């Protein structure tokens, strides 16, 4: 939970990608994992009432993508 009271739900992905097209790869991973991350958010909403931010984090690429 950040200083503004927003619960960050972060799904770390160890997926690697080599070669070109990193942005396209990240976009496709967001599409692939959005349903799963939304399920996590729905479960947490049953436990608490606060704003949420759903995020996929790709540490191997130093990239983060918010799921909206």
N, CA, C, O and CB atoms as a CASP TS submission, in Angstrom:
PFRMAT TS
TARGET T0000
AUTHOR 0000-0000-0000
METHOD Language model
MODEL 1
PARENT N/A
ATOM      1  N   UNK     1       0.862  -1.172   0.000  1.00  0.00           N
ATOM      2  CA  UNK     1       0.000   0.000   0.000  1.00  0.00           C
ATOM      3  C   UNK     1       0.903   1.227   0.000  1.00  0.00           C
ATOM      4  O   UNK     1       1.783   1.371   0.848  1.00  0.00           O
ATOM      5  CB  UNK     1      -0.978   0.002   1.233  1.00  0.00           C
ATOM      6  N   UNK     2       0.665   2.111  -0.973  1.00  0.00           N
ATOM      7  CA  UNK     2       1.516   3.297  -1.051  1.00  0.00           C
ATOM      8  C   UNK     2       1.006   4.413  -0.144  1.00  0.00           C
ATOM      9  O   UNK     2      -0.004   4.252   0.540  1.00  0.00           O
ATOM     10  CB  UNK     2       1.597   3.794  -2.491  1.00  0.00           C
ATOM     11  N   UNK     3       1.700   5.525  -0.142  1.00  0.00           N
ATOM     12  CA  UNK     3       1.372   6.645   0.748  1.00  0.00           C
ATOM     13  C   UNK     3       0.009   7.254   0.463  1.00  0.00           C
ATOM     14  O   UNK     3      -0.547   7.933   1.326  1.00  0.00           O
ATOM     15  CB  UNK     3       2.425   7.713   0.635  1.00  0.00           C
ATOM     16  N   UNK     4      -0.544   7.031  -0.719  1.00  0.00           N
ATOM     17  CA  UNK     4      -1.871   7.540  -1.067  1.00  0.00           C
ATOM     18  C   UNK     4      -2.974   6.540  -0.716  1.00  0.00           C
ATOM     19  O   UNK     4      -4.151   6.808  -0.958  1.00  0.00           O
ATOM     20  CB  UNK     4      -1.930   7.875  -2.555  1.00  0.00           C
ATOM     21  N   UNK     5      -2.600   5.389  -0.146  1.00  0.00           N
ATOM     22  CA  UNK     5      -3.579   4.383   0.243  1.00  0.00           C
ATOM     23  C   UNK     5      -3.977   3.429  -0.872  1.00  0.00           C
ATOM     24  O   UNK     5      -4.974   2.717  -0.755  1.00  0.00           O
ATOM     25  CB  UNK     5      -4.791   5.054   0.756  1.00  0.00           C
ATOM     26  N   UNK     6      -3.210   3.408  -1.946  1.00  0.00           N
ATOM     27  CA  UNK     6      -3.501   2.518  -3.075  1.00  0.00           C
ATOM     28  C   UNK     6      -2.777   1.183  -2.875  1.00  0.00           C
ATOM     29  O   UNK     6      -1.573   1.140  -2.620  1.00  0.00           O
ATOM     30  CB  UNK     6      -3.076   3.177  -4.427  1.00  0.00           C
ATOM     31  N   UNK     7      -3.538   0.105  -2.998  1.00  0.00           N
ATOM     32  CA  UNK     7      -2.959  -1.239  -2.908  1.00  0.00           C
ATOM     33  C   UNK     7      -2.363  -1.603  -4.263  1.00  0.00           C
ATOM     34  O   UNK     7      -3.075  -1.669  -5.265  1.00  0.00           O
ATOM     35  CB  UNK     7      -4.031  -2.294  -2.468  1.00  0.00           C
ATOM     36  N   UNK     8      -1.090  -1.832  -4.287  1.00  0.00           N
ATOM     37  CA  UNK     8      -0.415  -2.294  -5.511  1.00  0.00           C
ATOM     38  C   UNK     8      -0.402  -3.807  -5.482  1.00  0.00           C
ATOM     39  O   UNK     8       0.094  -4.418  -4.535  1.00  0.00           O
ATOM     40  CB  UNK     8       1.048  -1.718  -5.631  1.00  0.00           C
ATOM     41  N   UNK     9      -0.950  -4.408  -6.526  1.00  0.00           N
ATOM     42  CA  UNK     9      -0.892  -5.848  -6.704  1.00  0.00           C
ATOM     43  C   UNK     9       0.051  -6.084  -7.879  1.00  0.00           C
ATOM     44  O   UNK     9      -0.280  -5.796  -9.029  1.00  0.00           O
ATOM     45  CB  UNK     9      -2.329  -6.480  -6.953  1.00  0.00           C
ATOM     46  N   UNK    10       1.217  -6.607  -7.571  1.00  0.00           N
ATOM     47  CA  UNK    10       2.280  -6.737  -8.569  1.00  0.00           C
ATOM     48  C   UNK    10       2.533  -8.211  -8.846  1.00  0.00           C
ATOM     49  O   UNK    10       2.812  -8.997  -7.941  1.00  0.00           O
ATOM     50  CB  UNK    10       3.583  -6.038  -8.093  1.00  0.00           C
ATOM     51  N   UNK    11       2.429  -8.556 -10.103  1.00  0.00           N
ATOM     52  CA  UNK    11       2.723  -9.922 -10.541  1.00  0.00           C
ATOM     53  C   UNK    11       4.072  -9.883 -11.260  1.00  0.00           C
ATOM     54  O   UNK    11       4.194  -9.331 -12.354  1.00  0.00           O
ATOM     55  CB  UNK    11       1.579 -10.497 -11.481  1.00  0.00           C
ATOM     56  N   UNK    12       5.074 -10.477 -10.627  1.00  0.00           N
ATOM     57  CA  UNK    12       6.422 -10.511 -11.196  1.00  0.00           C
ATOM     58  C   UNK    12       6.488 -11.594 -12.259  1.00  0.00           C
ATOM     59  O   UNK    12       6.092 -12.735 -12.023  1.00  0.00           O
ATOM     60  CB  UNK    12       7.489 -10.759 -10.095  1.00  0.00           C
ATOM     61  N   UNK    13       6.986 -11.231 -13.421  1.00  0.00           N
ATOM     62  CA  UNK    13       7.125 -12.189 -14.513  1.00  0.00           C
ATOM     63  C   UNK    13       8.599 -12.353 -14.858  1.00  0.00           C
ATOM     64  O   UNK    13       9.306 -11.378 -15.112  1.00  0.00           O
ATOM     65  CB  UNK    13       6.318 -11.734 -15.757  1.00  0.00           C
ATOM     66  N   UNK    14       9.047 -13.598 -14.862  1.00  0.00           N
ATOM     67  CA  UNK    14      10.450 -13.867 -15.167  1.00  0.00           C
ATOM     68  C   UNK    14      10.651 -14.168 -16.650  1.00  0.00           C
ATOM     69  O   UNK    14      11.705 -14.660 -17.053  1.00  0.00           O
ATOM     70  CB  UNK    14      10.959 -15.034 -14.324  1.00  0.00           C
ATOM     71  N   UNK    15       9.643 -13.874 -17.452  1.00  0.00           N
ATOM     72  CA  UNK    15       9.744 -14.092 -18.898  1.00  0.00           C
ATOM     73  C   UNK    15      10.928 -13.344 -19.466  1.00  0.00           C
ATOM     74  O   UNK    15      11.194 -12.200 -19.097  1.00  0.00           O
ATOM     75  CB  UNK    15       8.457 -13.656 -19.606  1.00  0.00           C
ATOM     76  N   UNK    16      11.631 -13.994 -20.360  1.00  0.00           N
ATOM     77  CA  UNK    16      12.737 -13.311 -21.022  1.00  0.00           C
ATOM     78  C   UNK    16      12.407 -13.163 -22.501  1.00  0.00           C
ATOM     79  O   UNK    16      11.635 -13.932 -23.074  1.00  0.00           O
ATOM     80  CB  UNK    16      14.075 -14.084 -20.826  1.00  0.00           C
ATOM     81  N   UNK    17      13.004 -12.170 -23.080  1.00  0.00           N
ATOM     82  CA  UNK    17      12.796 -11.901 -24.494  1.00  0.00           C
ATOM     83  C   UNK    17      14.112 -11.401 -25.055  1.00  0.00           C
ATOM     84  O   UNK    17      14.714 -10.475 -24.513  1.00  0.00           O
ATOM     85  CB  UNK    17      11.642 -10.865 -24.727  1.00  0.00           C
ATOM     86  N   UNK    18      14.546 -11.997 -26.110  1.00  0.00           N
ATOM     87  CA  UNK    18      15.781 -11.536 -26.739  1.00  0.00           C
ATOM     88  C   UNK    18      15.452 -11.098 -28.160  1.00  0.00           C
ATOM     89  O   UNK    18      14.486 -11.559 -28.767  1.00  0.00           O
ATOM     90  CB  UNK    18      16.881 -12.652 -26.732  1.00  0.00           C
ATOM     91  N   UNK    19      16.254 -10.228 -28.653  1.00  0.00           N
ATOM     92  CA  UNK    19      16.024  -9.722 -30.000  1.00  0.00           C
ATOM     93  C   UNK    19      15.178  -8.468 -29.974  1.00  0.00           C
ATOM     94  O   UNK    19      15.011  -7.844 -28.926  1.00  0.00           O
ATOM     95  CB  UNK    19      15.358 -10.780 -30.859  1.00  0.00           C
ATOM     96  N   UNK    20      14.650  -8.102 -31.115  1.00  0.00           N
ATOM     97  CA  UNK    20      13.864  -6.884 -31.244  1.00  0.00           C
ATOM     98  C   UNK    20      12.435  -7.070 -30.789  1.00  0.00           C
ATOM     99  O   UNK    20      12.010  -8.167 -30.426  1.00  0.00           O
ATOM    100  CB  UNK    20      13.881  -6.407 -32.664  1.00  0.00           C
ATOM    101  N   UNK    21      11.710  -5.977 -30.816  1.00  0.00           N
ATOM    102  CA  UNK    21      10.292  -6.029 -30.512  1.00  0.00           C
ATOM    103  C   UNK    21       9.942  -6.163 -29.048  1.00  0.00           C
ATOM    104  O   UNK    21       8.949  -6.809 -28.713  1.00  0.00           O
ATOM    105  CB  UNK    21       9.696  -7.133 -31.230  1.00  0.00           C
ATOM    106  N   UNK    22      10.735  -5.566 -28.156  1.00  0.00           N
ATOM    107  CA  UNK    22      10.459  -5.681 -26.724  1.00  0.00           C
ATOM    108  C   UNK    22       9.086  -5.112 -26.381  1.00  0.00           C
ATOM    109  O   UNK    22       8.351  -5.727 -25.608  1.00  0.00           O
ATOM    110  CB  UNK    22      11.543  -4.965 -25.913  1.00  0.00           C
ATOM    111  N   UNK    23       8.726  -3.975 -26.922  1.00  0.00           N
ATOM    112  CA  UNK    23       7.433  -3.366 -26.606  1.00  0.00           C
ATOM    113  C   UNK    23       6.280  -4.277 -27.026  1.00  0.00           C
ATOM    114  O   UNK    23       5.294  -4.411 -26.301  1.00  0.00           O
ATOM    115  CB  UNK    23       7.303  -1.999 -27.296  1.00  0.00           C
ATOM    116  N   UNK    24       6.405  -4.893 -28.180  1.00  0.00           N
ATOM    117  CA  UNK    24       5.362  -5.810 -28.634  1.00  0.00           C
ATOM    118  C   UNK    24       5.273  -7.033 -27.718  1.00  0.00           C
ATOM    119  O   UNK    24       4.184  -7.518 -27.409  1.00  0.00           O
ATOM    120  CB  UNK    24       5.630  -6.251 -30.084  1.00  0.00           C
ATOM    121  N   UNK    25       6.441  -7.518 -27.291  1.00  0.00           N
ATOM    122  CA  UNK    25       6.472  -8.640 -26.357  1.00  0.00           C
ATOM    123  C   UNK    25       5.765  -8.268 -25.052  1.00  0.00           C
ATOM    124  O   UNK    25       4.939  -9.033 -24.553  1.00  0.00           O
ATOM    125  CB  UNK    25       7.927  -9.070 -26.077  1.00  0.00           C
ATOM    126  N   UNK    26       6.085  -7.102 -24.501  1.00  0.00           N
ATOM    127  CA  UNK    26       5.462  -6.676 -23.247  1.00  0.00           C
ATOM    128  C   UNK    26       3.962  -6.490 -23.420  1.00  0.00           C
ATOM    129  O   UNK    26       3.187  -6.869 -22.542  1.00  0.00           O
ATOM    130  CB  UNK    26       6.098  -5.376 -22.745  1.00  0.00           C
ATOM    131  N   UNK    27       3.546  -5.916 -24.533  1.00  0.00           N
ATOM    132  CA  UNK    27       2.114  -5.747 -24.807  1.00  0.00           C
ATOM    133  C   UNK    27       1.406  -7.096 -24.861  1.00  0.00           C
ATOM    134  O   UNK    27       0.301  -7.238 -24.337  1.00  0.00           O
ATOM    135  CB  UNK    27       1.905  -4.990 -26.127  1.00  0.00           C
ATOM    136  N   UNK    28       2.035  -8.087 -25.491  1.00  0.00           N
ATOM    137  CA  UNK    28       1.398  -9.398 -25.585  1.00  0.00           C
ATOM    138  C   UNK    28       1.345 -10.082 -24.214  1.00  0.00           C
ATOM    139  O   UNK    28       0.399 -10.814 -23.924  1.00  0.00           O
ATOM    140  CB  UNK    28       2.150 -10.285 -26.595  1.00  0.00           C
ATOM    141  N   UNK    29       2.345  -9.848 -23.379  1.00  0.00           N
ATOM    142  CA  UNK    29       2.335 -10.411 -22.029  1.00  0.00           C
ATOM    143  C   UNK    29       1.231  -9.762 -21.195  1.00  0.00           C
ATOM    144  O   UNK    29       0.572 -10.439 -20.404  1.00  0.00           O
ATOM    145  CB  UNK    29       3.710 -10.217 -21.347  1.00  0.00           C
ATOM    146  N   UNK    30       1.027  -8.469 -21.366  1.00  0.00           N
ATOM    147  CA  UNK    30      -0.070  -7.796 -20.663  1.00  0.00           C
ATOM    148  C   UNK    30      -1.400  -8.416 -21.080  1.00  0.00           C
ATOM    149  O   UNK    30      -2.241  -8.713 -20.231  1.00  0.00           O
ATOM    150  CB  UNK    30      -0.064  -6.268 -20.956  1.00  0.00           C
ATOM    151  N   UNK    31      -1.588  -8.607 -22.359  1.00  0.00           N
ATOM    152  CA  UNK    31      -2.827  -9.222 -22.854  1.00  0.00           C
ATOM    153  C   UNK    31      -2.996 -10.630 -22.286  1.00  0.00           C
ATOM    154  O   UNK    31      -4.094 -11.028 -21.897  1.00  0.00           O
ATOM    155  CB  UNK    31      -2.830  -9.268 -24.398  1.00  0.00           C
ATOM    156  N   UNK    32      -1.917 -11.358 -22.246  1.00  0.00           N
ATOM    157  CA  UNK    32      -1.946 -12.744 -21.775  1.00  0.00           C
ATOM    158  C   UNK    32      -2.295 -12.850 -20.288  1.00  0.00           C
ATOM    159  O   UNK    32      -3.071 -13.720 -19.894  1.00  0.00           O
ATOM    160  CB  UNK    32      -0.602 -13.402 -22.032  1.00  0.00           C
ATOM    161  N   UNK    33      -1.720 -11.964 -19.462  1.00  0.00           N
ATOM    162  CA  UNK    33      -1.858 -12.091 -18.016  1.00  0.00           C
ATOM    163  C   UNK    33      -2.891 -11.170 -17.384  1.00  0.00           C
ATOM    164  O   UNK    33      -3.098 -11.239 -16.173  1.00  0.00           O
ATOM    165  CB  UNK    33      -0.556 -11.840 -17.387  1.00  0.00           C
ATOM    166  N   UNK    34      -3.548 -10.311 -18.158  1.00  0.00           N
ATOM    167  CA  UNK    34      -4.557  -9.415 -17.596  1.00  0.00           C
ATOM    168  C   UNK    34      -5.679 -10.168 -16.879  1.00  0.00           C
ATOM    169  O   UNK    34      -6.030  -9.783 -15.764  1.00  0.00           O
ATOM    170  CB  UNK    34      -5.145  -8.552 -18.693  1.00  0.00           C
ATOM    171  N   UNK    35      -6.261 -11.221 -17.460  1.00  0.00           N
ATOM    172  CA  UNK    35      -7.327 -11.924 -16.732  1.00  0.00           C
ATOM    173  C   UNK    35      -6.873 -12.463 -15.370  1.00  0.00           C
ATOM    174  O   UNK    35      -7.612 -12.382 -14.389  1.00  0.00           O
ATOM    175  CB  UNK    35      -7.848 -13.070 -17.576  1.00  0.00           C
ATOM    176  N   UNK    36      -5.676 -13.003 -15.318  1.00  0.00           N
ATOM    177  CA  UNK    36      -5.148 -13.547 -14.060  1.00  0.00           C
ATOM    178  C   UNK    36      -4.975 -12.434 -13.029  1.00  0.00           C
ATOM    179  O   UNK    36      -5.356 -12.597 -11.870  1.00  0.00           O
ATOM    180  CB  UNK    36      -3.799 -14.266 -14.301  1.00  0.00           C
ATOM    181  N   UNK    37      -4.410 -11.322 -13.440  1.00  0.00           N
ATOM    182  CA  UNK    37      -4.167 -10.227 -12.506  1.00  0.00           C
ATOM    183  C   UNK    37      -5.484  -9.623 -12.026  1.00  0.00           C
ATOM    184  O   UNK    37      -5.593  -9.224 -10.866  1.00  0.00           O
ATOM    185  CB  UNK    37      -3.295  -9.147 -13.160  1.00  0.00           C
ATOM    186  N   UNK    38      -6.473  -9.551 -12.894  1.00  0.00           N
ATOM    187  CA  UNK    38      -7.789  -9.043 -12.485  1.00  0.00           C
ATOM    188  C   UNK    38      -8.435  -9.976 -11.464  1.00  0.00           C
ATOM    189  O   UNK    38      -9.147  -9.515 -10.571  1.00  0.00           O
ATOM    190  CB  UNK    38      -8.711  -8.879 -13.711  1.00  0.00           C
ATOM    191  N   UNK    39      -8.197 -11.267 -11.585  1.00  0.00           N
ATOM    192  CA  UNK    39      -8.712 -12.212 -10.583  1.00  0.00           C
ATOM    193  C   UNK    39      -8.068 -11.944  -9.227  1.00  0.00           C
ATOM    194  O   UNK    39      -8.748 -11.962  -8.201  1.00  0.00           O
ATOM    195  CB  UNK    39      -8.449 -13.676 -11.022  1.00  0.00           C
ATOM    196  N   UNK    40      -6.768 -11.699  -9.221  1.00  0.00           N
ATOM    197  CA  UNK    40      -6.086 -11.363  -7.967  1.00  0.00           C
ATOM    198  C   UNK    40      -6.726 -10.122  -7.339  1.00  0.00           C
ATOM    199  O   UNK    40      -6.992 -10.085  -6.137  1.00  0.00           O
ATOM    200  CB  UNK    40      -4.568 -11.125  -8.213  1.00  0.00           C
ATOM    201  N   UNK    41      -6.965  -9.116  -8.168  1.00  0.00           N
ATOM    202  CA  UNK    41      -7.583  -7.885  -7.675  1.00  0.00           C
ATOM    203  C   UNK    41      -8.964  -8.125  -7.104  1.00  0.00           C
ATOM    204  O   UNK    41      -9.322  -7.537  -6.084  1.00  0.00           O
ATOM    205  CB  UNK    41      -7.665  -6.866  -8.782  1.00  0.00           C
ATOM    206  N   UNK    42      -9.749  -8.984  -7.749  1.00  0.00           N
ATOM    207  CA  UNK    42     -11.100  -9.284  -7.271  1.00  0.00           C
ATOM    208  C   UNK    42     -11.058  -9.976  -5.912  1.00  0.00           C
ATOM    209  O   UNK    42     -11.890  -9.699  -5.049  1.00  0.00           O
ATOM    210  CB  UNK    42     -11.845 -10.161  -8.287  1.00  0.00           C
ATOM    211  N   UNK    43     -10.107 -10.865  -5.721  1.00  0.00           N
ATOM    212  CA  UNK    43      -9.975 -11.553  -4.435  1.00  0.00           C
ATOM    213  C   UNK    43      -9.617 -10.555  -3.336  1.00  0.00           C
ATOM    214  O   UNK    43     -10.199 -10.586  -2.252  1.00  0.00           O
ATOM    215  CB  UNK    43      -8.904 -12.668  -4.520  1.00  0.00           C
ATOM    216  N   UNK    44      -8.674  -9.685  -3.611  1.00  0.00           N
ATOM    217  CA  UNK    44      -8.259  -8.703  -2.606  1.00  0.00           C
ATOM    218  C   UNK    44      -9.405  -7.748  -2.286  1.00  0.00           C
ATOM    219  O   UNK    44      -9.554  -7.335  -1.136  1.00  0.00           O
ATOM    220  CB  UNK    44      -7.028  -7.913  -3.095  1.00  0.00           C
ATOM    221  N   UNK    45     -10.218  -7.390  -3.282  1.00  0.00           N
ATOM    222  CA  UNK    45     -11.363  -6.497  -3.035  1.00  0.00           C
ATOM    223  C   UNK    45     -12.370  -7.116  -2.079  1.00  0.00           C
ATOM    224  O   UNK    45     -13.104  -6.390  -1.409  1.00  0.00           O
ATOM    225  CB  UNK    45     -12.056  -6.149  -4.348  1.00  0.00           C
ATOM    226  N   UNK    46     -12.420  -8.430  -2.000  1.00  0.00           N
ATOM    227  CA  UNK    46     -13.304  -9.077  -1.044  1.00  0.00           C
ATOM    228  C   UNK    46     -12.800  -8.913   0.383  1.00  0.00           C
ATOM    229  O   UNK    46     -13.569  -9.057   1.333  1.00  0.00           O
ATOM    230  CB  UNK    46     -13.448 -10.550  -1.378  1.00  0.00           C
ATOM    231  N   UNK    47     -11.524  -8.614   0.539  1.00  0.00           N
ATOM    232  CA  UNK    47     -10.910  -8.493   1.856  1.00  0.00           C
ATOM    233  C   UNK    47     -10.798  -7.054   2.348  1.00  0.00           C
ATOM    234  O   UNK    47     -10.736  -6.807   3.552  1.00  0.00           O
ATOM    235  CB  UNK    47      -9.553  -9.112   1.831  1.00  0.00           C
ATOM    236  N   UNK    48     -10.773  -6.116   1.420  1.00  0.00           N
ATOM    237  CA  UNK    48     -10.590  -4.716   1.810  1.00  0.00           C
ATOM    238  C   UNK    48     -11.174  -3.794   0.750  1.00  0.00           C
ATOM    239  O   UNK    48     -11.342  -4.161  -0.413  1.00  0.00           O
ATOM    240  CB  UNK    48      -9.095  -4.399   2.029  1.00  0.00           C
ATOM    241  N   UNK    49     -11.476  -2.582   1.200  1.00  0.00           N
ATOM    242  CA  UNK    49     -11.998  -1.581   0.277  1.00  0.00           C
ATOM    243  C   UNK    49     -10.966  -0.465   0.187  1.00  0.00           C
ATOM    244  O   UNK    49     -10.846   0.361   1.092  1.00  0.00           O
ATOM    245  CB  UNK    49     -13.399  -1.034   0.743  1.00  0.00           C
ATOM    246  N   UNK    50     -10.243  -0.450  -0.885  1.00  0.00           N
ATOM    247  CA  UNK    50      -9.286   0.616  -1.158  1.00  0.00           C
ATOM    248  C   UNK    50      -8.978   0.568  -2.643  1.00  0.00           C
ATOM    249  O   UNK    50      -9.163  -0.470  -3.278  1.00  0.00           O
ATOM    250  CB  UNK    50      -7.977   0.468  -0.291  1.00  0.00           C
ATOM    251  N   UNK    51      -8.514   1.669  -3.206  1.00  0.00           N
ATOM    252  CA  UNK    51      -8.148   1.646  -4.629  1.00  0.00           C
ATOM    253  C   UNK    51      -7.012   0.660  -4.876  1.00  0.00           C
ATOM    254  O   UNK    51      -6.193   0.388  -3.999  1.00  0.00           O
ATOM    255  CB  UNK    51      -7.739   3.055  -5.108  1.00  0.00           C
ATOM    256  N   UNK    52      -6.991   0.134  -6.098  1.00  0.00           N
ATOM    257  CA  UNK    52      -5.965  -0.830  -6.471  1.00  0.00           C
ATOM    258  C   UNK    52      -5.243  -0.388  -7.730  1.00  0.00           C
ATOM    259  O   UNK    52      -5.791   0.316  -8.577  1.00  0.00           O
ATOM    260  CB  UNK    52      -6.576  -2.213  -6.672  1.00  0.00           C
ATOM    261  N   UNK    53      -4.018  -0.817  -7.825  1.00  0.00           N
ATOM    262  CA  UNK    53      -3.242  -0.692  -9.050  1.00  0.00           C
ATOM    263  C   UNK    53      -2.726  -2.081  -9.370  1.00  0.00           C
ATOM    264  O   UNK    53      -2.011  -2.682  -8.568  1.00  0.00           O
ATOM    265  CB  UNK    53      -2.066   0.353  -8.907  1.00  0.00           C
ATOM    266  N   UNK    54      -3.086  -2.597 -10.547  1.00  0.00           N
ATOM    267  CA  UNK    54      -2.655  -3.918 -10.985  1.00  0.00           C
ATOM    268  C   UNK    54      -1.483  -3.750 -11.939  1.00  0.00           C
ATOM    269  O   UNK    54      -1.576  -3.022 -12.927  1.00  0.00           O
ATOM    270  CB  UNK    54      -3.821  -4.699 -11.662  1.00  0.00           C
ATOM    271  N   UNK    55      -0.385  -4.426 -11.640  1.00  0.00           N
ATOM    272  CA  UNK    55       0.849  -4.196 -12.384  1.00  0.00           C
ATOM    273  C   UNK    55       1.544  -5.511 -12.699  1.00  0.00           C
ATOM    274  O   UNK    55       1.612  -6.410 -11.861  1.00  0.00           O
ATOM    275  CB  UNK    55       1.785  -3.280 -11.599  1.00  0.00           C
ATOM    276  N   UNK    56       2.053  -5.606 -13.906  1.00  0.00           N
ATOM    277  CA  UNK    56       2.966  -6.684 -14.285  1.00  0.00           C
ATOM    278  C   UNK    56       4.373  -6.103 -14.259  1.00  0.00           C
ATOM    279  O   UNK    56       4.623  -5.037 -14.823  1.00  0.00           O
ATOM    280  CB  UNK    56       2.611  -7.286 -15.707  1.00  0.00           C
ATOM    281  N   UNK    57       5.279  -6.799 -13.610  1.00  0.00           N
ATOM    282  CA  UNK    57       6.666  -6.332 -13.496  1.00  0.00           C
ATOM    283  C   UNK    57       7.579  -7.370 -14.135  1.00  0.00           C
ATOM    284  O   UNK    57       7.495  -8.563 -13.843  1.00  0.00           O
ATOM    285  CB  UNK    57       7.065  -6.082 -11.999  1.00  0.00           C
ATOM    286  N   UNK    58       8.444  -6.891 -15.004  1.00  0.00           N
ATOM    287  CA  UNK    58       9.392  -7.746 -15.729  1.00  0.00           C
ATOM    288  C   UNK    58      10.811  -7.354 -15.320  1.00  0.00           C
ATOM    289  O   UNK    58      11.439  -6.537 -15.993  1.00  0.00           O
ATOM    290  CB  UNK    58       9.201  -7.618 -17.284  1.00  0.00           C
ATOM    291  N   UNK    59      11.331  -7.929 -14.219  1.00  0.00           N
ATOM    292  CA  UNK    59      12.634  -7.502 -13.716  1.00  0.00           C
ATOM    293  C   UNK    59      13.780  -7.733 -14.700  1.00  0.00           C
ATOM    294  O   UNK    59      14.748  -6.972 -14.700  1.00  0.00           O
ATOM    295  CB  UNK    59      12.931  -8.219 -12.437  1.00  0.00           C
ATOM    296  N   UNK    60      13.692  -8.761 -15.532  1.00  0.00           N
ATOM    297  CA  UNK    60      14.777  -9.018 -16.479  1.00  0.00           C
ATOM    298  C   UNK    60      14.878  -7.920 -17.539  1.00  0.00           C
ATOM    299  O   UNK    60      15.921  -7.740 -18.167  1.00  0.00           O
ATOM    300  CB  UNK    60      14.574 -10.374 -17.154  1.00  0.00           C
ATOM    301  N   UNK    61      13.785  -7.195 -17.726  1.00  0.00           N
ATOM    302  CA  UNK    61      13.756  -6.135 -18.729  1.00  0.00           C
ATOM    303  C   UNK    61      13.633  -4.747 -18.096  1.00  0.00           C
ATOM    304  O   UNK    61      13.542  -3.738 -18.796  1.00  0.00           O
ATOM    305  CB  UNK    61      12.603  -6.366 -19.695  1.00  0.00           C
ATOM    306  N   UNK    62      13.630  -4.713 -16.765  1.00  0.00           N
ATOM    307  CA  UNK    62      13.455  -3.464 -16.033  1.00  0.00           C
ATOM    308  C   UNK    62      12.244  -2.698 -16.582  1.00  0.00           C
ATOM    309  O   UNK    62      12.322  -1.512 -16.903  1.00  0.00           O
ATOM    310  CB  UNK    62      14.735  -2.597 -16.124  1.00  0.00           C
ATOM    311  N   UNK    63      11.124  -3.426 -16.676  1.00  0.00           N
ATOM    312  CA  UNK    63       9.909  -2.849 -17.243  1.00  0.00           C
ATOM    313  C   UNK    63       8.711  -3.177 -16.359  1.00  0.00           C
ATOM    314  O   UNK    63       8.661  -4.225 -15.716  1.00  0.00           O
ATOM    315  CB  UNK    63       9.677  -3.366 -18.677  1.00  0.00           C
ATOM    316  N   UNK    64       7.760  -2.269 -16.340  1.00  0.00           N
ATOM    317  CA  UNK    64       6.544  -2.446 -15.588  1.00  0.00           C
ATOM    318  C   UNK    64       5.383  -1.985 -16.474  1.00  0.00           C
ATOM    319  O   UNK    64       5.495  -0.987 -17.186  1.00  0.00           O
ATOM    320  CB  UNK    64       6.592  -1.659 -14.235  1.00  0.00           C
ATOM    321  N   UNK    65       4.280  -2.715 -16.423  1.00  0.00           N
ATOM    322  CA  UNK    65       3.092  -2.360 -17.199  1.00  0.00           C
ATOM    323  C   UNK    65       1.876  -2.435 -16.296  1.00  0.00           C
ATOM    324  O   UNK    65       1.631  -3.455 -15.651  1.00  0.00           O
ATOM    325  CB  UNK    65       2.922  -3.293 -18.432  1.00  0.00           C
ATOM    326  N   UNK    66       1.110  -1.341 -16.252  1.00  0.00           N
ATOM    327  CA  UNK    66      -0.122  -1.330 -15.481  1.00  0.00           C
ATOM    328  C   UNK    66      -1.244  -1.965 -16.301  1.00  0.00           C
ATOM    329  O   UNK    66      -1.362  -1.735 -17.504  1.00  0.00           O
ATOM    330  CB  UNK    66      -0.494   0.112 -15.064  1.00  0.00           C
ATOM    331  N   UNK    67      -2.049  -2.753 -15.634  1.00  0.00           N
ATOM    332  CA  UNK    67      -3.226  -3.376 -16.240  1.00  0.00           C
ATOM    333  C   UNK    67      -4.417  -2.513 -15.875  1.00  0.00           C
ATOM    334  O   UNK    67      -4.675  -2.260 -14.698  1.00  0.00           O
ATOM    335  CB  UNK    67      -3.422  -4.868 -15.758  1.00  0.00           C
ATOM    336  N   UNK    68      -5.143  -2.060 -16.890  1.00  0.00           N
ATOM    337  CA  UNK    68      -6.311  -1.209 -16.640  1.00  0.00           C
ATOM    338  C   UNK    68      -7.582  -1.910 -17.034  1.00  0.00           C
ATOM    339  O   UNK    68      -8.667  -1.346 -16.894  1.00  0.00           O
ATOM    340  CB  UNK    68      -6.195   0.106 -17.392  1.00  0.00           C
TER
END
